[in-house]
Amino acid sequence: MPITLDPMQPAALVELVNEWGTVPREVAGETDHPFPARPPAGLGVPEEQVDEQAMRRAADLLHPVFASTDPAERVALVAAMLTDTGVRPTIVDGADGVLAAWTVGAPAHALVAAGALTLREHLDRYGSDRLGICTGRACADVFVDASPTHDRRFCSVTCQNRARVAAYRRRRRATT
């Protein structure tokens, strides 16, 4: 039976990749830390499709889209995920009437498909230069740039502040 899903919320996509992805956890030295107790809200898939293994697999498949700096490669990666998961449009009769929806045939593909749909929408709306990997030291967390200036380089204010403090200290040492 096909699984009906929605695109993930962008914040849920970022949290999924950052908290369950192998690369972000390794770079941060968190491989021996436990995973979060609960999955992020807004994953876009039925709750029964969400388990630790599925989240780790999806995070690892989605991370390369953020890590790529080549716009054509990002598009190709997302297109391949959409093809590989077999996601397809459909309509469903819901409480609010007939609604557009997406389905996948295999439950194992649901999380990856929901993430790929989010990336597809983002690439279509904003282009490929508004996704990325944090430039902070010892961080490989991903981000979706929603800044008005389109120049985000850090995953969080914490990483940005660490980089600013380190730059300030380097400048001070250079002048003394």
N, C-alpha and C positions, 0 to 999 in steps of 0.2 A: 504494500500500500504506500503511495507517495506521501512524503512528509511536506506539509505546508509550512513555509517560513517567510519571514520578512527580512529586509536588510538590517544588520546590526545598527545600533546607535553608535555613532563615531567614538564616543567616550568608552563604550563597552568594548569596541574593537581595540582601542589603545590599551585598555586595562587587560584584556585577554592576552594580547601579544607581550606586554611588559611583565605580567605576573606569571604567565605559564610558559612563555617562550624560553627555549634552551639558551639561545645567545644572550638575551638580556640578563638572565639569571647567572650565567657563567661570568660575564664581564663584571657584574656587580658583586661577584663572590658569594652568591646566594644559592648555589646548587644544593647545599645541605640544609637550607631553610625550608620549613613546611610551606606548602602552597596555601593561598588564602582559604579561609574556612568556607566561603560562599563564592559562587561564580558572580561575575558582574551582572547587574540588571540591564536588560535591553539587548540580549544576545540574538533575539529574533527567531529563536527555534523553540519547539516544545521542550519543557523542562526535562522530560525523560530522555532527550537526546544529549543532555549535558552531563558529562562525567569527566574526571581528571584526565583520563587518557585522550578523550576526544578534544578537550581544551588544549592539551599539550601539542597534539598533532596539528590542530588548526593554527595555533600560535606559530609553530615552526614553519608551516606552509605559507602563512601570511607575512612573516617578518621580511623575507627577501624583497617584497614589493617596496617596503619602506627603505630598505638598505640600498636599493639600486639608485644610482644617480642619473641613469639614462632614461629619458622619457619613453622612448620606444620599448625599452626592456620592461618598464613598469606596466605599460599597456599590454605587452605580450604575456607577462606573468599573470595578470588578472584575467585576460582572455583565456589562457590555458586553464586556470582554475575553474572558470565558468564552464568550459567545455568538459573538463575532467569530472566535475561533480554532476554534470547532466542537469543543471538547473534550467528550469523552463517556466515561462509565464503561464498563468491560468487565471480563472476567475472563480470566486467562491461566493456562496449566498450566506452572508453574515447577518448579524443583528441589525446592522445599519444598511442593509440592502446588498446588492451585488458589489463585490470588491475585487480589485486586481490583487493577485498574490503570485507567489513563486513556489515551485515544488521541486523536490529531488526524489529520485527513486530509492536511494539507499540511505538509511539513517546515518551511516558513517560519514556521509558527505554534507550533512545539514549545516554544521558549524562553519566549515570552510566555505560553503556556498553563501551563507548569510554574510560572512566577512567579505567575500569577493563581490557580492552585490553592493555592499557599502562602498568599497573601493571603486567599483565601476561608476557609481553615482558621483562620488567625489571627483574622480578623474574627468568625468563628463562636465561637471559643473565648474570646477576650479582649475583643471589642468594638473599636470604631474609634479609641479614644483612646490606643492603645498603639503607634501608628505616627507617625512624624513626620520633620521636617527639623531639622537642627542649628540651634540659635539662636546659635551662635558667629559671630564676625565673619569675613567672607570665607569662609563655609562653607555649602554647600547639600547636604551629605551627609545621607543618610537613616539612620534607625535603627528597630529593632524593640525596644520597651521590654519588657525582661524583669525589670526591677528590682522588688524586693518592695514598694516604695512607689508604684509606677506614676507616677513624676513625672520621668522622664528628659527632658532638654532638649538634650543634646549627643550628637554622634555618637561621641565618644571621650573618654577622660580627657585627652588632649592639648588638645582644644578647651575642655573644662571648665576645665582649669588656666589656659589663656590668658585666659579670661573672668574667672576669679578674680583673676589677677594684674592685669589691666586695672582691675577694680573696686577693688582695693586701692590701686593707684596713683592713681586718681581721688579716693578718699577722702583719701589723704595730701596730694595737691595742694590739696584743699579746706580742709584744716586748717592749712596753712602760709601 
